[in-house]
Amino acid sequence: MRNFFLFPNSHTLNSEVVKHFKRNFFVNIMDAGFWFFGDSFVAAYTIMPVFMSTLTDSPILIGLIPALEGAGWFLPQLFLAKHLEGKKRRLPITLKLGLLDRLPFLFLAIGTFFILKVDPKVAIILFLVVYVIKTFSSGLAALPWQELIATVIPVSHRGRYWGFALTSGKLMGMIGAIIAGFMLANIAYPLNYAYMFLVGFICASISYLFLSMNKEPEINRQPSTKNGNIWGRIKEVLGEDKNFRIYLINRAFVFSSFMGMAFITVYGLEKFNLPISYSAIFTGVMLASEVVGYGIWGVIGDKDGYKRVIEYSNLFLIVGLFALLFVESVWGLYIVFGIISFAHSGELIADQNIAMEFSSETDRPTYIGMSKTLTGPFLLIAPVLGGVLVQLWGYPTMFMTALIISMVAFVVIKFFVVEPRLAK
């Protein structure tokens, strides 16, 4: 364990980063742990679509929930890149936006307590408004938070940090899923959801306390030499960096293939006539698979690069979506959902790390922001498109479409993207 905190001799590091590395490693793991624990009570691919299904039977509106989750995280990030450049510290703005990120948990809880007293159409609108605020505030906080992590966690340990953080977070999330299942089964609607959202708020607040305990050094950073206008900057980077441009194409196809994941839980509940408490079991399966995934993908990423992680993840996604077309039992569905969640964990940990490696530190906010904002629309459109396909032709057609898209994504990353560590 002692060797775990040693740095390669080839790395030149800020003395303050080295001094506070153990502390920052710990508090950021605790931040992630409590965040994912709280987030398990509002899981975008399991709990929240089922909650929406209690308000409407529209597959388009149900698909909108994970769409908003993905788009809200990705779309706003680039717009903060210019603001961050030249800033000596990332933590102050991360804390300000992180507070905005957590309050919607409380609003969801309060609103759900009174949801039966409101007209259903009004309830859907109010719920979507609060959920949009929640997801897009997460996106606003995302870039400064990722820059904070990139500052206090050196590149030699980022994969292991993400592996530890996400593994511990998902383990706590599994505990949350068990509690959520108990609450869904034993507390009457809508109080079951209201209490779940309240617990989510409390846990997210604890994660905020750990986030505030980071020790970030002041670093003199030079503003990027890229075009000052955001659209000009995008055009300049895409024109100069072919490798990054093709990587973004892969992201677009992968995120489009996620349309299938958005409907697996609702599909399973309908196909096998299961009670809504089973949505917590699906959450547990997802989290357990991701726990295994993060531990494996983080090690592979540090050792072989995150291009390799994306390749393997794309393959597992293809296998999972193909198997989903032939599932005829609940247990079979759990296994397939686990495979797809395992792939999803690889995509997530790679997505958090690889964009940092395409550029210099000066341009890093722009690259991270572009990797999120330019691909975010696909996360927004895909589940909604999936809902349309379900409504018109049923679940098999939608899952087959996702499978074909995932196969194209694999070809792009395997044969056309160069590992950024080798491209420099």
URVENSUL-V400087 format. One record per pair of residues at least 4 apart in sequence whose ideal C-beta (glycine too) atoms are under 6 Angstrom apart, sorted by the first residue. I is the first residue (numbers start at 0). J is the second residue. If there is no record, write none. Layout:
I&J + I&J
This chain:
6&10 + 6&155 + 7&155 + 10&155 + 12&16 + 12&17 + 12&153 + 13&216 + 15&216 + 19&23 + 19&214 + 20&24 + 22&214 + 23&27 + 23&151 + 23&213 + 26&209 + 26&212 + 26&213 + 28&163 + 28&164 + 28&167 + 29&209 + 30&206 + 30&209 + 30&210 + 31&164 + 31&168 + 32&167 + 32&168 + 32&171 + 33&202 + 33&205 + 33&206 + 34&38 + 34&206 + 35&168 + 35&169 + 35&171 + 35&172 + 36&171 + 36&172 + 36&175 + 36&202 + 37&199 + 37&202 + 37&203 + 39&172 + 39&175 + 39&176 + 40&175 + 40&179 + 40&195 + 40&198 + 40&199 + 41&47 + 41&199 + 42&46 + 42&282 + 43&47 + 43&65 + 43&68 + 44&65 + 44&260 + 45&264 + 45&278 + 45&281 + 45&282 + 46&278 + 47&64 + 48&61 + 48&64 + 48&265 + 49&275 + 49&278 + 50&192 + 51&61 + 51&64 + 52&61 + 54&123 + 55&60 + 58&62 + 58&386 + 58&389 + 58&390 + 59&386 + 62&261 + 62&382 + 62&383 + 62&385 + 62&386 + 63&67 + 63&383 + 65&261 + 65&382 + 66&70 + 66&379 + 66&382 + 66&383 + 67&71 + 67&130 + 67&131 + 67&134 + 68&134 + 69&378 + 70&74 + 70&375 + 70&378 + 70&379 + 71&134 + 71&135 + 71&137 + 71&138 + 72&137 + 72&138 + 72&141 + 73&371 + 73&375 + 73&378 + 74&138 + 74&372 + 74&375 + 75&135 + 75&138 + 75&139 + 76&138 + 76&141 + 76&142 + 76&368 + 76&371 + 76&372 + 77&368 + 77&369 + 77&372 + 79&83 + 79&142 + 80&364 + 80&365 + 80&368 + 83&146 + 83&364 + 84&222 + 84&223 + 84&364 + 85&220 + 85&222 + 87&217 + 87&218 + 88&215 + 88&217 + 89&93 + 89&143 + 89&146 + 89&147 + 90&147 + 90&213 + 90&215 + 92&143 + 93&97 + 93&143 + 93&144 + 93&147 + 94&211 + 96&139 + 96&140 + 97&140 + 97&207 + 99&136 + 100&136 + 100&137 + 100&140 + 101&203 + 101&207 + 103&129 + 103&132 + 103&133 + 104&199 + 104&200 + 104&203 + 105&200 + 106&129 + 107&129 + 107&196 + 108&193 + 108&196 + 108&197 + 111&189 + 111&192 + 111&193 + 111&196 + 112&193 + 114&122 + 114&189 + 117&121 + 117&122 + 131&135 + 132&136 + 140&144 + 142&368 + 145&367 + 148&152 + 149&355 + 151&215 + 152&156 + 152&157 + 152&160 + 156&160 + 157&352 + 158&297 + 158&300 + 158&301 + 159&297 + 160&164 + 161&165 + 161&297 + 161&348 + 161&351 + 162&166 + 162&293 + 162&294 + 162&297 + 164&168 + 165&169 + 165&293 + 166&290 + 166&293 + 166&294 + 169&286 + 169&289 + 169&290 + 170&290 + 172&286 + 173&283 + 173&286 + 173&287 + 176&279 + 176&282 + 176&283 + 176&286 + 179&195 + 179&279 + 180&276 + 180&279 + 181&185 + 182&186 + 182&191 + 182&194 + 182&195 + 183&191 + 183&275 + 183&276 + 183&279 + 184&276 + 186&190 + 186&191 + 189&193 + 221&361 + 223&361 + 223&362 + 223&365 + 225&232 + 225&235 + 225&365 + 226&231 + 226&232 + 226&235 + 234&238 + 236&240 + 237&244 + 242&417 + 242&422 + 243&357 + 245&415 + 245&416 + 246&416 + 247&373 + 248&411 + 249&408 + 249&411 + 249&412 + 250&374 + 251&374 + 251&377 + 252&404 + 252&407 + 252&408 + 253&346 + 253&408 + 254&374 + 254&377 + 254&378 + 255&377 + 255&381 + 255&404 + 256&401 + 256&404 + 256&405 + 257&381 + 258&381 + 258&382 + 258&385 + 258&401 + 259&320 + 259&398 + 259&401 + 260&339 + 261&382 + 261&385 + 262&266 + 263&336 + 264&278 + 264&281 + 266&270 + 266&394 + 267&332 + 268&273 + 271&329 + 273&277 + 284&333 + 284&336 + 284&337 + 285&340 + 288&337 + 288&340 + 288&341 + 289&340 + 289&344 + 292&296 + 292&341 + 292&344 + 292&345 + 293&297 + 293&344 + 293&348 + 296&300 + 296&308 + 296&345 + 296&348 + 299&303 + 299&308 + 300&305 + 300&308 + 303&307 + 304&418 + 304&420 + 305&349 + 305&352 + 305&353 + 306&416 + 306&418 + 308&345 + 308&349 + 309&349 + 309&412 + 310&412 + 310&413 + 312&342 + 312&345 + 312&346 + 313&408 + 313&409 + 315&338 + 315&341 + 315&342 + 316&342 + 316&405 + 317&405 + 317&406 + 319&335 + 319&338 + 319&339 + 320&401 + 320&402 + 320&405 + 321&402 + 322&335 + 323&335 + 323&398 + 324&398 + 326&331 + 326&332 + 326&335 + 346&350 + 349&353 + 354&366 + 354&367 + 354&370 + 355&363 + 356&419 + 357&366 + 357&419 + 358&362 + 358&363 + 358&366 + 362&366 + 364&368 + 368&372 + 369&373 + 371&375 + 376&380 + 377&381 + 380&384 + 385&397 + 388&392 + 388&396 + 388&397 + 389&394 + 389&397 + 392&396 + 409&413 + 410&414 + 411&415 + 412&416 + 417&422
